[in-house]
C-alpha cells in the first residue's frame, strides 16, 4: 500500500473536509484551510494521510455522498483515523452524528475533531469515557441552535409578509444572456480556452457553482 518504507509502521488517516454550501458561500469557505490544518495535525501526530475527501454541500442536507465514500474507504482499507475540522462535519443533527460515530466505533476507526480537540478512541482502540458524552452533548446543542435560528428566520419572514413585504427576487432582477456575457467575460474566456471549471473559478475568483452554470448555459 505504501511506497515509502519509512511509513509502513505509521498509522494512517483520511481527511474529510466540507464547506457549508455549494454556491457563493462555498467559494468563500474554501476547504483548503481545513485540509491544511488537518494535514498539520497528522504531521504532528505522525500519521500518514492516505486520502483527502472534499465536499461542497449544506450541513442541513441529508445527502453527503463524499462523507459516505470517505468512511467506506476507511473501512475497506482499514484506515486508523478519520480527520475532520469539527463535529458538525459528520452529521446535520444529533442522531446523524451518533449514527456515524457508532459506525466508526464498530469498525475500530478513530475520529479526530479539530475544533473540539477530541478523539473518539483511546490507544487501545476503545471509546474513551469522555468523548461519547461530549459528542452527544455538543451535537444536541448544535441542533438546538440550528432549530432556534430556523424558527427565528421563519418567524421574521412571516411577519415581513404579513406587513406587506414580498419574498423572492425583485422584478427585473434576472440577468439577460448579454448581461452575463459582459459581467462574466473573463470566466467565459477561460472556459472557451478549455480551462477546467475548478481552475477557472480560482483564476477569476468566481464560485465553482457559477462557473458550472455558465458553462452549461453557454454550452462551452
C-alpha distance (Angstrom), angle and dihedral (degrees) to the residues before:
residue distance angle dihedral
X1 . . .
X2 3.79 . .
X3 3.80 129.6 .
X4 3.80 94.4 -166.3
X5 3.83 108.3 76.4
X6 3.81 90.3 -158.5
X7 3.81 88.6 67.4
X8 3.80 98.0 52.8
X9 3.80 94.2 95.8
X10 3.81 95.4 38.8
X11 3.78 120.0 106.3
X12 3.77 114.0 -112.2
X13 3.78 129.1 -126.1
X14 3.79 139.4 -170.8
X15 3.81 122.1 -152.7
X16 3.79 119.8 -142.9
X17 3.81 116.2 -172.2
X18 3.78 128.6 176.4
X19 3.79 137.3 -178.5
X20 3.78 119.1 -145.1
X21 3.81 96.6 -115.2
X22 3.78 143.2 10.3
X23 3.79 98.9 -124.9
X24 3.79 135.3 60.5
X25 3.80 93.5 -37.4
X26 3.80 90.0 55.7
X27 3.78 89.2 55.6
X28 3.81 89.8 51.8
X29 3.80 91.9 45.6
X30 3.79 96.9 49.5
X31 3.80 115.7 -178.1
X32 3.82 91.2 -129.7
X33 3.81 93.3 93.3
X34 3.81 92.8 47.7
X35 3.80 92.1 50.9
X36 3.81 93.0 45.2
X37 3.81 93.2 50.9
X38 3.80 93.2 46.0
X39 3.80 91.5 48.5
X40 3.80 87.9 52.9
X41 3.81 89.7 53.7
X42 3.80 91.1 48.2
X43 3.80 90.2 52.3
X44 3.80 90.3 48.8
X45 3.82 91.2 49.2
X46 3.81 90.7 44.2
X47 3.78 93.8 -119.9
X48 3.79 126.3 148.5
X49 3.83 112.7 -127.1
X50 3.80 103.1 -143.0
X51 3.80 98.5 175.5
X52 3.81 140.6 10.5
X53 3.80 123.4 -151.9
X54 3.83 121.7 -166.2
X55 3.79 126.0 -172.5
X56 3.82 136.0 -178.9
X57 3.78 107.2 -156.3
X58 3.78 136.0 121.6
X59 3.78 116.1 -94.6
X60 3.81 87.7 -129.6
X61 3.80 91.7 59.3
X62 3.80 117.0 107.5
X63 3.80 90.8 -149.8
X64 3.80 117.1 74.6
X65 3.81 102.0 155.5
X66 3.79 94.7 169.9
X67 3.82 92.2 55.5
X68 3.80 89.3 51.3
X69 3.80 89.1 48.8
X70 3.82 91.3 49.6
X71 3.81 93.0 51.5
X72 3.81 92.1 45.3
X73 3.79 89.1 52.5
X74 3.81 90.8 50.1
X75 3.80 90.4 52.0
X76 3.79 95.1 44.4
X77 3.81 95.8 46.5
X78 3.82 95.6 36.1
X79 3.80 92.7 -120.4
X80 3.80 113.8 -173.5
X81 3.81 101.5 -142.0
X82 3.80 142.3 17.0
X83 3.83 112.5 -148.1
X84 3.82 121.2 -152.8
X85 3.80 132.1 169.3
X86 3.81 93.8 -127.3
X87 3.79 142.7 -7.8
X88 3.82 94.0 -100.2
X89 3.81 89.4 67.3
X90 3.82 91.8 74.6
X91 3.81 99.9 50.5
X92 3.80 145.9 5.6
X93 3.81 94.5 -135.1
X94 3.80 141.1 14.7
X95 3.81 94.0 -90.8
X96 3.81 93.4 52.1
X97 3.79 92.2 46.3
X98 3.81 92.8 50.0
X99 3.81 91.6 46.3
X100 3.81 90.4 53.1
X101 3.80 91.2 45.9
X102 3.81 91.0 51.3
X103 3.80 91.0 50.5
X104 3.80 90.4 52.0
X105 3.82 92.8 46.6
X106 3.81 91.9 48.5
X107 3.80 89.2 54.4
X108 3.83 95.2 43.0
X109 3.81 91.6 -116.3
X110 3.78 114.9 147.7
X111 3.80 121.8 -139.9
X112 3.79 125.6 -147.6
X113 3.82 119.1 -163.4
X114 3.78 109.9 -166.8
X115 3.80 100.0 -164.2
X116 3.79 93.0 49.0
X117 3.84 92.6 37.0
X118 3.80 89.9 -135.4
X119 3.78 134.6 138.7
X120 3.77 121.9 -162.7
X121 3.81 102.4 -144.0
X122 3.80 133.1 42.5
X123 3.82 126.1 -130.6
X124 3.82 90.2 -81.4
X125 3.81 91.8 55.5
X126 3.80 93.9 -107.6
X127 3.83 125.3 127.3
X128 3.79 111.1 -95.5
X129 3.80 116.7 -121.6
X130 3.78 92.9 -124.1
X131 3.82 103.2 43.9
X132 3.85 100.3 62.3
X133 3.82 90.9 50.1
X134 3.80 92.3 49.1
X135 3.81 92.4 45.1
X136 3.81 92.6 51.3
X137 3.80 91.7 46.4
X138 3.81 96.9 45.1
X139 3.81 94.8 44.8
X140 3.82 91.1 49.1
X141 3.82 92.0 49.1
X142 3.81 90.8 48.5
X143 3.80 90.9 50.5
X144 3.81 91.9 49.6
X145 3.81 90.3 50.3
X146 3.82 92.1 50.3
X147 3.80 90.6 48.4
X148 3.81 90.2 49.5
X149 3.80 92.1 50.3
X150 3.81 91.0 47.9
X151 3.80 91.1 50.2
X152 3.80 92.3 50.6
X153 3.81 92.5 47.7
X154 3.80 93.5 48.7
X155 3.80 91.2 46.3
X156 3.80 90.5 50.4
X157 3.81 92.5 49.5
X158 3.79 91.5 48.8
X159 3.80 92.1 51.2
X160 3.82 90.8 46.0
X161 3.81 92.0 53.4
X162 3.82 92.3 44.5
X163 3.81 88.1 55.3
X164 3.81 91.5 54.5
X165 3.79 100.8 -90.9
X166 3.79 122.4 142.0
X167 3.79 125.3 -139.0
X168 3.79 125.6 -147.1
X169 3.76 132.7 41.7
X170 3.73 120.0 -26.5
X171 3.78 117.0 -111.3
X172 3.77 111.2 -85.7
X173 3.80 94.1 20.1
X174 3.82 93.6 114.9
X175 3.80 108.8 99.9
X176 3.77 121.5 -128.8
X177 3.79 122.5 -127.0
X178 3.81 89.2 -106.3
X179 3.81 91.7 53.2
X180 3.78 91.2 50.1
X181 3.79 90.6 47.6
X182 3.78 89.4 56.0
X183 3.81 97.8 40.2
X184 3.81 95.4 45.7
X185 3.79 97.8 34.9
X186 3.81 92.9 129.7
X187 3.81 93.1 48.5
X188 3.79 92.4 50.0
X189 3.80 90.7 47.6
X190 3.81 91.8 56.6
X191 3.80 92.5 44.9
X192 3.80 90.9 51.0
X193 3.79 87.5 54.1
X194 3.83 88.4 56.5
X195 3.80 96.3 -108.7
X196 3.81 111.9 159.1
X197 3.80 120.2 -103.6
X198 3.82 93.4 -112.9
X199 3.81 94.7 48.1
X200 3.81 91.3 45.6
X201 3.80 89.9 51.9
X202 3.80 91.6 52.1
X203 3.80 94.3 45.7
X204 3.81 94.3 48.9
X205 3.81 99.6 34.4
X206 3.82 90.5 -123.4
X207 3.81 124.5 132.6
X208 3.80 119.3 -95.9
X209 3.82 89.7 -123.6
X210 3.82 91.7 56.1
X211 3.80 92.6 47.8
X212 3.82 89.4 49.6
X213 3.82 91.4 51.7
X214 3.80 91.8 48.6
X215 3.79 91.9 48.3
X216 3.80 90.4 52.3
X217 3.80 95.7 42.5
X218 3.81 94.5 48.1
X219 3.83 91.9 39.5
X220 3.81 93.5 -126.6
